[in-house]
Each structure stands twice: as structure tokens, then as C-alpha cells.
Amino acid sequence: MPDALKVPVPSLYETDLYAWSQDQSARLRAQASTAIDWEHVAEEIESVGESERSEIESRMAVLLLHLLKWQFQPEQRSGSWRSTMIEQRGRLAKRVRRSPSLKHYPAEVLAEEYGYARPKAASETGLPEATFPIRCSYTVAEVFDLAFYPGGDT
């Protein structure tokens, strides 16, 4: 059959990522270096690192949103908001403990994530966006502090 008529057969990587990952991890453990899909293994290892950073960003945005709502809509404070803040703080701390090389990353993305949280807070509270400071007034230490509730703990 001429090459032009051959239909490329999708690799296991393209058709079943989980099965591919299990196969490749078994091959790595067996040190079967000639059977390793090196390019995709490298891509997947890089993506693990990116997902760690992405999770920190996502949790920071959720936490900042709730800190803003807590501070600027005190009459709406709820156990649910407090619970969300506790969970996000705990999971952020855990992520940084598991990947100590990312301990400075929350500070690196604080301003950017605040930039996402601010308009979302306006949308969720119905308050004008101008109600919320343009720049984040919380420090990273405050964001992570389980006892920090801007505008009071009640």
C-alpha cells in the first residue's frame, strides 16, 4: 500500500492516557529503557509540575475571592465561606509542603490571582468593582493564616 494511503495508527498515549501511563511506569520500573516513550514521558513529567502550579493559582483565586467577600460583605458572612477559606488554606499549605520548591510561588502569583478574584467578587456580591482595592491588600502570610479574616472573625 502506498504511504499516502496509510492511515496513521494512534498510539496508546493518544487513545488511553491512563493505560499508557501504567504501561510506561511498569517499563520504567523494569528499567526497560529501549521500550520507553521518552518524548511523551518527558511531556507528562513537565505537566505534573505545571499542574502543581495551576492548583496553587486556582486555590489562591478561590481564597482571595472569599477573603474579599468576607471583608466587603460582612452581613452575608457564613459558615460556608469560612469553610471554603479553611479548605483552600489547608490545601495550599499541603501543596507547598509536598513541593517545597514552590514555596515562593504563591507570592509570585498573588497579584495576578487577585486580579481575577476582584471582578469575580464584584459579580458575586453585586457590589461595584470599585468597592474592592485595585491592588491586593493582603500579604501572602495573611492569605495562608488560618486566623486571618479581614474585617473581623465574626
PyRosetta script that sets phi, psi and omega in degrees:
from pyrosetta import init, pose_from_sequence

init()
pose = pose_from_sequence("MPDALKVPVPSLYETDLYAWSQDQSARLRAQASTAIDWEHVAEEIESVGESERSEIESRMAVLLLHLLKWQFQPEQRSGSWRSTMIEQRGRLAKRVRRSPSLKHYPAEVLAEEYGYARPKAASETGLPEATFPIRCSYTVAEVFDLAFYPGGDT")
pose.set_psi(1, 131.1)
pose.set_omega(1, 179.0)
pose.set_phi(2, -61.7)
pose.set_psi(2, 148.8)
pose.set_omega(2, -178.6)
pose.set_phi(3, -56.8)
pose.set_psi(3, -34.5)
pose.set_omega(3, -178.1)
pose.set_phi(4, -64.4)
pose.set_psi(4, -24.7)
pose.set_omega(4, -178.2)
pose.set_phi(5, -93.4)
pose.set_psi(5, -8.6)
pose.set_omega(5, -179.6)
pose.set_phi(6, -73.7)
pose.set_psi(6, 130.9)
pose.set_omega(6, 176.7)
pose.set_phi(7, -92.3)
pose.set_psi(7, 124.9)
pose.set_omega(7, -179.0)
pose.set_phi(8, -62.7)
pose.set_psi(8, 135.5)
pose.set_omega(8, 178.7)
pose.set_phi(9, -86.9)
pose.set_psi(9, 122.8)
pose.set_omega(9, 179.8)
pose.set_phi(10, -64.3)
pose.set_psi(10, 143.4)
pose.set_omega(10, 179.1)
pose.set_phi(11, -78.2)
pose.set_psi(11, 164.9)
pose.set_omega(11, 176.6)
pose.set_phi(12, -58.4)
pose.set_psi(12, -35.8)
pose.set_omega(12, 177.6)
pose.set_phi(13, -56.9)
pose.set_psi(13, -39.6)
pose.set_omega(13, -178.2)
pose.set_phi(14, -80.5)
pose.set_psi(14, -25.2)
pose.set_omega(14, -174.4)
pose.set_phi(15, -102.2)
pose.set_psi(15, -27.6)
pose.set_omega(15, -178.9)
pose.set_phi(16, -154.1)
pose.set_psi(16, 88.3)
pose.set_omega(16, -174.7)
pose.set_phi(17, -59.8)
pose.set_psi(17, -39.5)
pose.set_omega(17, 179.6)
pose.set_phi(18, -63.9)
pose.set_psi(18, -49.1)
pose.set_omega(18, 179.7)
pose.set_phi(19, -60.4)
pose.set_psi(19, -41.0)
pose.set_omega(19, 177.4)
pose.set_phi(20, -60.1)
pose.set_psi(20, -44.5)
pose.set_omega(20, -177.2)
pose.set_phi(21, -64.2)
pose.set_psi(21, -38.7)
pose.set_omega(21, 178.7)
pose.set_phi(22, -67.3)
pose.set_psi(22, -42.1)
pose.set_omega(22, 177.9)
pose.set_phi(23, -62.1)
pose.set_psi(23, -46.6)
pose.set_omega(23, -177.6)
pose.set_phi(24, -68.4)
pose.set_psi(24, -37.1)
pose.set_omega(24, 178.8)
pose.set_phi(25, -66.2)
pose.set_psi(25, -37.5)
pose.set_omega(25, 176.7)
pose.set_phi(26, -64.3)
pose.set_psi(26, -41.7)
pose.set_omega(26, 179.3)
pose.set_phi(27, -66.3)
pose.set_psi(27, -38.6)
pose.set_omega(27, 177.6)
pose.set_phi(28, -64.4)
pose.set_psi(28, -44.5)
pose.set_omega(28, 179.2)
pose.set_phi(29, -62.6)
pose.set_psi(29, -34.1)
pose.set_omega(29, 178.7)
pose.set_phi(30, -82.7)
pose.set_psi(30, -2.3)
pose.set_omega(30, -178.2)
pose.set_phi(31, 56.0)
pose.set_psi(31, 39.9)
pose.set_omega(31, 178.3)
pose.set_phi(32, -87.9)
pose.set_psi(32, 69.7)
pose.set_omega(32, -170.2)
pose.set_phi(33, -61.5)
pose.set_psi(33, -27.8)
pose.set_omega(33, -179.5)
pose.set_phi(34, -77.3)
pose.set_psi(34, -14.9)
pose.set_omega(34, -178.1)
pose.set_phi(35, -102.4)
pose.set_psi(35, 7.5)
pose.set_omega(35, -177.7)
pose.set_phi(36, -84.6)
pose.set_psi(36, 137.5)
pose.set_omega(36, 174.9)
pose.set_phi(37, -85.6)
pose.set_psi(37, 75.3)
pose.set_omega(37, -168.3)
pose.set_phi(38, -55.4)
pose.set_psi(38, -44.9)
pose.set_omega(38, -176.7)
pose.set_phi(39, -62.3)
pose.set_psi(39, -46.7)
pose.set_omega(39, -179.4)
pose.set_phi(40, -71.7)
pose.set_psi(40, -33.9)
pose.set_omega(40, 176.4)
pose.set_phi(41, -60.9)
pose.set_psi(41, -45.8)
pose.set_omega(41, 179.0)
pose.set_phi(42, -60.8)
pose.set_psi(42, -43.9)
pose.set_omega(42, 178.3)
pose.set_phi(43, -60.2)
pose.set_psi(43, -43.1)
pose.set_omega(43, -178.0)
pose.set_phi(44, -68.7)
pose.set_psi(44, -37.6)
pose.set_omega(44, 177.2)
pose.set_phi(45, -64.7)
pose.set_psi(45, -42.5)
pose.set_omega(45, 176.0)
pose.set_phi(46, -60.9)
pose.set_psi(46, -40.0)
pose.set_omega(46, -177.7)
pose.set_phi(47, -67.8)
pose.set_psi(47, -28.7)
pose.set_omega(47, 175.4)
pose.set_phi(48, -61.4)
pose.set_psi(48, -46.0)
pose.set_omega(48, 178.2)
pose.set_phi(49, -61.9)
pose.set_psi(49, -42.1)
pose.set_omega(49, 178.6)
pose.set_phi(50, -65.7)
pose.set_psi(50, -36.3)
pose.set_omega(50, 179.8)
pose.set_phi(51, -68.6)
pose.set_psi(51, -31.4)
pose.set_omega(51, 175.5)
pose.set_phi(52, -62.9)
pose.set_psi(52, -46.8)
pose.set_omega(52, 179.5)
pose.set_phi(53, -64.9)
pose.set_psi(53, -41.9)
pose.set_omega(53, -179.6)
pose.set_phi(54, -62.8)
pose.set_psi(54, -39.4)
pose.set_omega(54, 179.0)
pose.set_phi(55, -65.4)
pose.set_psi(55, -39.9)
pose.set_omega(55, 176.5)
pose.set_phi(56, -61.0)
pose.set_psi(56, -45.6)
pose.set_omega(56, 179.7)
pose.set_phi(57, -59.4)
pose.set_psi(57, -47.9)
pose.set_omega(57, -177.7)
pose.set_phi(58, -62.1)
pose.set_psi(58, -46.3)
pose.set_omega(58, -179.3)
pose.set_phi(59, -67.7)
pose.set_psi(59, -34.9)
pose.set_omega(59, 176.2)
pose.set_phi(60, -63.1)
pose.set_psi(60, -43.9)
pose.set_omega(60, -178.7)
pose.set_phi(61, -62.6)
pose.set_psi(61, -44.3)
pose.set_omega(61, 179.2)
pose.set_phi(62, -63.9)
pose.set_psi(62, -44.2)
pose.set_omega(62, -179.5)
pose.set_phi(63, -64.5)
pose.set_psi(63, -45.3)
pose.set_omega(63, 179.0)
pose.set_phi(64, -62.4)
pose.set_psi(64, -40.0)
pose.set_omega(64, 176.6)
pose.set_phi(65, -57.5)
pose.set_psi(65, -46.6)
pose.set_omega(65, -178.2)
pose.set_phi(66, -71.1)
pose.set_psi(66, -33.3)
pose.set_omega(66, 174.8)
pose.set_phi(67, -63.2)
pose.set_psi(67, -41.9)
pose.set_omega(67, 178.1)
pose.set_phi(68, -64.7)
pose.set_psi(68, -45.9)
pose.set_omega(68, 179.1)
pose.set_phi(69, -61.2)
pose.set_psi(69, -42.2)
pose.set_omega(69, 180.0)
pose.set_phi(70, -60.5)
pose.set_psi(70, -45.2)
pose.set_omega(70, -176.5)
pose.set_phi(71, -71.3)
pose.set_psi(71, -42.2)
pose.set_omega(71, -170.0)
pose.set_phi(72, -103.2)
pose.set_psi(72, -0.8)
pose.set_omega(72, 175.9)
pose.set_phi(73, -137.4)
pose.set_psi(73, 60.8)
pose.set_omega(73, -174.1)
pose.set_phi(74, -60.0)
pose.set_psi(74, -30.0)
pose.set_omega(74, -178.8)
pose.set_phi(75, -70.0)
pose.set_psi(75, -14.1)
pose.set_omega(75, -179.3)
pose.set_phi(76, -102.9)
pose.set_psi(76, 1.0)
pose.set_omega(76, -177.1)
pose.set_phi(77, -54.2)
pose.set_psi(77, 141.0)
pose.set_omega(77, -177.9)
pose.set_phi(78, -145.0)
pose.set_psi(78, 164.3)
pose.set_omega(78, 174.2)
pose.set_phi(79, -61.7)
pose.set_psi(79, -30.8)
pose.set_omega(79, 179.0)
pose.set_phi(80, -64.6)
pose.set_psi(80, -44.5)
pose.set_omega(80, 177.7)
pose.set_phi(81, -62.1)
pose.set_psi(81, -46.0)
pose.set_omega(81, -180.0)
pose.set_phi(82, -60.5)
pose.set_psi(82, -44.7)
pose.set_omega(82, -179.9)
pose.set_phi(83, -60.7)
pose.set_psi(83, -42.2)
pose.set_omega(83, 178.2)
pose.set_phi(84, -61.7)
pose.set_psi(84, -43.3)
pose.set_omega(84, 179.8)
pose.set_phi(85, -65.0)
pose.set_psi(85, -41.6)
pose.set_omega(85, 178.4)
pose.set_phi(86, -61.6)
pose.set_psi(86, -46.8)
pose.set_omega(86, -179.0)
pose.set_phi(87, -62.4)
pose.set_psi(87, -47.0)
pose.set_omega(87, -177.9)
pose.set_phi(88, -63.5)
pose.set_psi(88, -41.3)
pose.set_omega(88, 178.3)
pose.set_phi(89, -62.7)
pose.set_psi(89, -45.0)
pose.set_omega(89, -179.9)
pose.set_phi(90, -63.2)
pose.set_psi(90, -43.1)
pose.set_omega(90, -177.9)
pose.set_phi(91, -72.6)
pose.set_psi(91, -32.4)
pose.set_omega(91, 174.0)
pose.set_phi(92, -64.4)
pose.set_psi(92, -47.3)
pose.set_omega(92, 180.0)
pose.set_phi(93, -60.1)
pose.set_psi(93, -42.1)
pose.set_omega(93, 179.3)
pose.set_phi(94, -63.1)
pose.set_psi(94, -43.0)
pose.set_omega(94, -179.1)
pose.set_phi(95, -61.3)
pose.set_psi(95, -42.7)
pose.set_omega(95, -179.8)
pose.set_phi(96, -69.7)
pose.set_psi(96, -36.6)
pose.set_omega(96, 176.2)
pose.set_phi(97, -62.6)
pose.set_psi(97, -40.8)
pose.set_omega(97, -178.0)
pose.set_phi(98, -73.8)
pose.set_psi(98, -24.2)
pose.set_omega(98, 179.4)
pose.set_phi(99, -133.3)
pose.set_psi(99, 75.9)
pose.set_omega(99, -175.6)
pose.set_phi(100, -57.1)
pose.set_psi(100, -24.6)
pose.set_omega(100, 178.4)
pose.set_phi(101, -66.0)
pose.set_psi(101, -13.1)
pose.set_omega(101, 178.4)
pose.set_phi(102, -98.3)
pose.set_psi(102, 11.3)
pose.set_omega(102, -175.1)
pose.set_phi(103, -61.4)
pose.set_psi(103, -27.3)
pose.set_omega(103, 179.5)
pose.set_phi(104, -91.9)
pose.set_psi(104, -8.6)
pose.set_omega(104, -175.8)
pose.set_phi(105, -62.1)
pose.set_psi(105, -41.5)
pose.set_omega(105, 177.5)
pose.set_phi(106, -55.4)
pose.set_psi(106, -38.9)
pose.set_omega(106, 177.9)
pose.set_phi(107, -66.7)
pose.set_psi(107, -34.8)
pose.set_omega(107, -179.9)
pose.set_phi(108, -66.9)
pose.set_psi(108, -32.0)
pose.set_omega(108, -174.6)
pose.set_phi(109, -107.3)
pose.set_psi(109, 1.5)
pose.set_omega(109, -177.3)
pose.set_phi(110, -54.9)
pose.set_psi(110, -51.9)
pose.set_omega(110, -177.9)
pose.set_phi(111, -62.7)
pose.set_psi(111, -42.4)
pose.set_omega(111, -179.5)
pose.set_phi(112, -64.5)
pose.set_psi(112, -46.1)
pose.set_omega(112, -179.1)
pose.set_phi(113, -68.3)
pose.set_psi(113, -33.8)
pose.set_omega(113, 174.8)
pose.set_phi(114, -62.8)
pose.set_psi(114, -37.8)
pose.set_omega(114, 177.6)
pose.set_phi(115, -60.1)
pose.set_psi(115, -28.9)
pose.set_omega(115, 175.6)
pose.set_phi(116, -82.9)
pose.set_psi(116, -36.8)
pose.set_omega(116, -175.7)
pose.set_phi(117, -70.8)
pose.set_psi(117, -35.2)
pose.set_omega(117, -175.6)
pose.set_phi(118, -59.1)
pose.set_psi(118, -54.6)
pose.set_omega(118, 179.1)
pose.set_phi(119, -67.0)
pose.set_psi(119, -30.9)
pose.set_omega(119, 177.9)
pose.set_phi(120, -67.2)
pose.set_psi(120, -38.9)
pose.set_omega(120, 177.0)
pose.set_phi(121, -62.4)
pose.set_psi(121, -41.6)
pose.set_omega(121, 177.6)
pose.set_phi(122, -61.3)
pose.set_psi(122, -43.8)
pose.set_omega(122, 179.9)
pose.set_phi(123, -63.6)
pose.set_psi(123, -44.8)
pose.set_omega(123, -176.3)
pose.set_phi(124, -74.7)
pose.set_psi(124, -29.2)
pose.set_omega(124, -177.8)
pose.set_phi(125, -93.9)
pose.set_psi(125, -20.5)
pose.set_omega(125, -174.7)
pose.set_phi(126, 80.6)
pose.set_psi(126, 3.3)
pose.set_omega(126, 178.2)
pose.set_phi(127, -84.7)
pose.set_psi(127, 150.8)
pose.set_omega(127, 177.2)
pose.set_phi(128, -61.7)
pose.set_psi(128, 145.0)
pose.set_omega(128, 179.9)
pose.set_phi(129, -58.1)
pose.set_psi(129, -30.4)
pose.set_omega(129, 179.4)
pose.set_phi(130, -63.9)
pose.set_psi(130, -15.7)
pose.set_omega(130, 176.8)
pose.set_phi(131, -62.8)
pose.set_psi(131, -33.1)
pose.set_omega(131, -174.0)
pose.set_phi(132, -95.0)
pose.set_psi(132, 136.6)
pose.set_omega(132, -179.8)
pose.set_phi(133, -55.3)
pose.set_psi(133, 143.8)
pose.set_omega(133, 179.6)
pose.set_phi(134, -65.6)
pose.set_psi(134, -40.1)
pose.set_omega(134, 178.4)
pose.set_phi(135, -105.1)
pose.set_psi(135, 147.0)
pose.set_omega(135, -179.6)
pose.set_phi(136, -63.6)
pose.set_psi(136, 126.8)
pose.set_omega(136, 180.0)
pose.set_phi(137, -95.5)
pose.set_psi(137, -0.1)
pose.set_omega(137, 179.7)
pose.set_phi(138, -97.0)
pose.set_psi(138, 141.7)
pose.set_omega(138, 173.2)
pose.set_phi(139, -85.8)
pose.set_psi(139, 163.7)
pose.set_omega(139, 176.5)
pose.set_phi(140, -61.5)
pose.set_psi(140, -38.6)
pose.set_omega(140, 178.8)
pose.set_phi(141, -60.5)
pose.set_psi(141, -42.0)
pose.set_omega(141, 177.9)
pose.set_phi(142, -66.2)
pose.set_psi(142, -41.9)
pose.set_omega(142, -179.6)
pose.set_phi(143, -58.4)
pose.set_psi(143, -39.5)
pose.set_omega(143, -179.1)
pose.set_phi(144, -83.7)
pose.set_psi(144, -16.1)
pose.set_omega(144, -173.5)
pose.set_phi(145, -74.4)
pose.set_psi(145, 116.2)
pose.set_omega(145, -179.0)
pose.set_phi(146, -61.4)
pose.set_psi(146, -19.8)
pose.set_omega(146, -178.8)
pose.set_phi(147, -96.8)
pose.set_psi(147, -3.4)
pose.set_omega(147, -176.6)
pose.set_phi(148, -88.9)
pose.set_psi(148, 119.1)
pose.set_omega(148, 174.2)
pose.set_phi(149, -134.8)
pose.set_psi(149, 105.2)
pose.set_omega(149, -175.2)
pose.set_phi(150, -62.0)
pose.set_psi(150, 134.5)
pose.set_omega(150, -179.5)
pose.set_phi(151, 83.6)
pose.set_psi(151, 6.4)
pose.set_omega(151, 177.2)
pose.set_phi(152, 115.9)
pose.set_psi(152, 159.1)
pose.set_omega(152, -174.5)
pose.set_phi(153, -92.0)
pose.set_psi(153, -6.5)
pose.set_omega(153, -175.4)
pose.set_phi(154, -92.0)
pose.dump_pdb("model.pdb")
